[in-house]
């Protein structure tokens, strides 16, 4: 399987990333929680919560390129967040890696994440994924399916059993907060907790 498997709509790309292995040097994590993000208004999946929504910029330009590239940005100026581009070339789409299980390089990751109390905490949450893999802004645009890349993605067989995937709203976004584009493997202890943004509109409850 290669980048073409991710050249699809956001939610399907997110499903295909669940269970994949992301390598960074000698460290590898199994992806157990992801979030899909769509396009600018001119694209087929307008998503006001996506970095692509304003259109191409210096920050988000890799989102408008081919699938299978690394999109990295800083959250709150300190947490490196790791994304995989998806969708057809020229159409913005990306999937945020929210959590993973460390499956290689445990000792290396423990050195990077000394505050983690247990293995399940090592790469739980987007900022911790970046820390565990030691990914920085310098890695922006890395081709994840290039065998010569220091950061590589290996897709796994797609999870087809409905009980193997849980679906819910994205975490912490104030716009399009209720779109169910967060996917996770429900039996993984590394999945992060859901936190709704306090800036998101309140859900209307039935009378």
NORZI-V453838 format. One line per field, one symbol per residue. ss: DSSP state (H for helix, E for strand, L for the rest). psi: psi as a letter, one per 30 degrees, with the letter a starting at -180 (. if undefined). burial: b if it has 9 or more other ideal C-beta (glycine too) atoms within 8 Angstrom, else e. A space follows every 10 residues. Layout:
ss=???
psi=???
burial=???
//
This chain:
ss=LLHHHHLLLH HHHHHHHLLL EEEELLEEEE EEEEEEELEL LLLLLELLLL LLLLLLLLLL HHHHLLLLEE EEEEELLLEE EEEEELLLLL LLLEEEEEEE EEEELHHHHH HHLLLLLLHH HLLELHHHHH HHHLLLHHHL LLELLLLLLL EEEELLLLLL LHHHLEEELL LLLLLLLLLL LEEELLLLLL LLLLLLLLLL LLLLLLL
psi=kafffghale eeeeeffkfl kjkjbgkkkk kfklkkkbll fflfikjffk ffeflkleeg effgallglk jklkkggfkk kklklallkf kkklkkjfll kkfkheeeee efiffkflef fehjkeefee eefhklfffk gkjfgjffkf kkkjklkkjf jeffkkkall kgkfkhfgki gkkljfgkff klkkjkkffk kkkkkk.
burial=eebebbbbbb bebbbbbbbb bbbbeebbbb bbbbbbbbbb eebebbbebb bbbeeeeeeb bbbbbebbbb bbbbbeeebb bbbbbbbeee bbbbbbbbbb bbeebbebbb ebbeebeeeb bbbbbbbbbb bbbbbeeebb ebbbbeeebe bbbebeeebe eeeebeeebb bebeebbebe bbbbbbebeb bbeeebbeeb eeeeeee
//
